[in-house]
Amino acid sequence: MAQIKDEMMSFLSKDDIAKLVSKVASQIEADYEGKEIIFIVPLRGSVHFAADLMRKVDLFQQVDFVYVQSTEKGGAIKITKDISMNITGKHVIIIEEVIDTARTLSFLKGRLQASNPASLKIVTLIDKPARRELPIRADYIGKTIEDRYIVGYGMDADELGRNYSDIYVLRN
């Protein structure tokens, strides 16, 4: 059976990804030294990045998951699964695998800010500012790229390719 990656070319190897994860983990550790953090992981794409990042960040940490989705392209956004822990007065970091339009991320950020955390920051492995529809910026960025369609390491094409350890781009 053919894989979607057979029609794509490698963009970031698993070694490249590991270096990016280590880079942002070091930045988070420096900023939160001696503090407890809560990672909020939007399902589903961020799970791979979250697992690797959490193993690299040597701080006391907790994790919770949220499922936020658009009802249609450019449509309303809803929370299908909300967080289950109290984040009031806590240091919270949202883990995103990629930020493009930022519509769902902006919605999630607003939802979490309503719970009055001590701090709320965003970490992303991949930032695609060319696709931004809302003015939001990550506090920790692994890599900024131009507007390219990427698959792998949690990112999918119609639910295919999330399991790839490398990140691929369409062939030109």
C-alpha positions as CSV (number, residue, x, y, z in Angstrom):
1,M,0.0,0.0,0.0
2,A,1.4,3.4,-1.0
3,Q,2.0,6.0,1.7
4,I,1.2,9.7,1.4
5,K,4.9,10.4,2.0
6,D,5.7,8.6,-1.3
7,E,4.4,11.7,-3.0
8,M,6.2,14.1,-0.8
9,M,9.8,15.0,0.1
10,S,11.5,15.1,3.5
11,F,11.5,18.5,5.0
12,L,12.6,17.9,8.6
13,S,14.2,14.6,9.7
14,K,13.5,13.1,13.1
15,D,17.0,14.3,14.2
16,D,16.2,17.9,13.0
17,I,12.9,17.7,15.0
18,A,14.7,16.4,18.1
19,K,17.1,19.5,17.9
20,L,14.1,21.9,17.7
21,V,12.4,20.2,20.6
22,S,15.6,20.4,22.7
23,K,15.9,24.1,21.8
24,V,12.4,25.1,23.0
25,A,12.7,22.8,26.0
26,S,15.8,24.6,27.2
27,Q,14.1,28.0,26.7
28,I,11.1,26.8,28.8
29,E,13.4,25.4,31.5
30,A,15.3,28.7,31.7
31,D,12.1,30.8,31.9
32,Y,10.3,28.6,34.5
33,E,13.2,27.5,36.6
34,G,11.9,26.4,40.1
35,K,8.2,26.7,39.0
36,E,5.5,24.2,38.3
37,I,4.0,24.3,34.8
38,I,0.8,22.9,33.3
39,F,1.0,21.9,29.6
40,I,-2.3,22.1,27.7
41,V,-2.2,19.9,24.6
42,P,-4.8,20.4,21.9
43,L,-5.8,17.0,20.4
44,R,-4.8,15.4,18.0
45,G,-1.9,16.8,16.1
46,S,0.1,18.1,19.1
47,V,0.4,14.8,20.9
48,H,3.7,13.8,19.3
49,F,5.4,17.1,20.0
50,A,3.9,17.2,23.5
51,A,5.3,13.8,24.4
52,D,8.8,14.6,23.2
53,L,8.8,18.1,24.8
54,M,7.5,16.9,28.1
55,R,10.3,14.3,28.3
56,K,12.9,17.1,27.6
57,V,11.6,19.7,30.0
58,D,13.1,18.9,33.4
59,L,10.6,20.8,35.6
60,F,7.7,19.8,37.8
61,Q,4.9,19.5,35.3
62,Q,1.3,18.4,34.7
63,V,-0.6,17.9,31.5
64,D,-4.2,18.2,30.4
65,F,-5.8,17.8,27.0
66,V,-8.4,19.8,25.1
67,Y,-10.1,19.1,21.8
68,V,-11.0,22.3,19.9
69,Q,-12.4,22.2,16.4
70,S,-13.9,24.4,13.7
71,T,-17.4,23.3,12.7
72,E,-16.5,24.2,9.1
73,K,-13.7,26.0,7.2
74,G,-13.8,29.5,8.5
75,G,-16.8,28.7,10.7
76,A,-17.6,28.6,14.4
77,I,-15.2,27.0,16.8
78,K,-16.2,24.8,19.6
79,I,-14.7,22.9,22.5
80,T,-15.5,19.2,22.2
81,K,-13.3,18.2,25.2
82,D,-12.4,20.9,27.7
83,I,-9.5,20.8,30.3
84,S,-10.3,19.0,33.5
85,M,-7.9,20.7,35.9
86,N,-8.1,24.1,37.6
87,I,-5.5,26.4,36.1
88,T,-6.2,29.5,38.2
89,G,-3.0,31.0,39.4
90,K,-0.9,28.4,37.5
91,H,1.8,28.7,34.9
92,V,0.2,27.4,31.7
93,I,1.8,26.6,28.3
94,I,-0.2,25.6,25.3
95,I,1.6,23.1,23.1
96,E,0.9,23.4,19.3
97,E,2.6,21.4,16.6
98,V,1.9,24.1,14.0
99,I,0.4,27.5,14.0
100,D,-1.1,28.7,10.8
101,T,-4.4,30.7,10.7
102,A,-4.4,30.8,14.6
103,R,-8.2,30.7,14.7
104,T,-8.6,27.7,17.0
105,L,-5.5,28.7,19.0
106,S,-6.9,32.2,19.6
107,F,-10.2,30.7,20.7
108,L,-8.4,28.3,23.1
109,K,-6.1,31.1,24.4
110,G,-9.2,33.2,25.2
111,R,-10.9,30.3,26.9
112,L,-7.8,29.6,29.1
113,Q,-7.2,33.3,30.0
114,A,-10.8,33.3,31.4
115,S,-9.6,30.9,34.0
116,N,-7.0,33.4,35.3
117,P,-3.7,31.5,35.1
118,A,-0.6,33.2,36.6
119,S,0.9,33.1,33.1
120,L,-0.2,31.7,29.7
121,K,2.3,31.1,26.9
122,I,2.4,29.2,23.7
123,V,5.0,26.8,22.3
124,T,5.0,25.6,18.7
125,L,7.2,23.4,16.7
126,I,6.4,25.0,13.4
127,D,5.2,28.6,12.9
128,K,3.6,29.6,9.5
129,P,3.0,33.4,9.9
130,A,2.1,33.8,6.2
131,R,-1.2,31.9,6.9
132,R,-2.1,34.0,10.0
133,E,-5.7,35.3,10.1
134,L,-5.5,36.5,13.7
135,P,-2.6,38.4,15.4
136,I,-1.2,35.7,17.7
137,R,2.4,34.8,18.2
138,A,4.0,31.9,20.0
139,D,6.4,32.6,22.9
140,Y,8.6,29.6,21.9
141,I,9.1,28.7,18.3
142,G,11.0,25.6,17.0
143,K,11.1,26.8,13.4
144,T,9.4,29.5,11.3
145,I,8.6,28.4,7.7
146,E,6.9,29.8,4.6
147,D,3.4,28.6,3.7
148,R,4.0,25.0,2.8
149,Y,1.7,22.0,3.2
150,I,3.4,19.7,5.8
151,V,2.6,16.2,6.9
152,G,4.1,14.0,9.6
153,Y,5.0,14.2,13.3
154,G,1.3,14.7,14.2
155,M,0.3,16.7,11.2
156,D,-2.0,15.0,8.8
157,A,-3.5,15.0,5.3
158,D,-7.1,13.8,5.9
159,E,-5.9,11.9,9.0
160,L,-3.1,10.2,7.1
161,G,0.6,10.7,7.9
162,R,0.4,11.7,11.6
163,N,2.6,8.7,12.5
164,Y,5.6,9.6,10.4
165,S,8.7,10.4,12.4
166,D,9.9,12.9,9.8
167,I,8.0,16.0,8.4
168,Y,7.3,16.0,4.7
169,V,6.3,18.6,2.2
170,L,4.6,18.3,-1.2
171,R,6.9,18.0,-4.1
172,N,6.8,21.1,-6.4
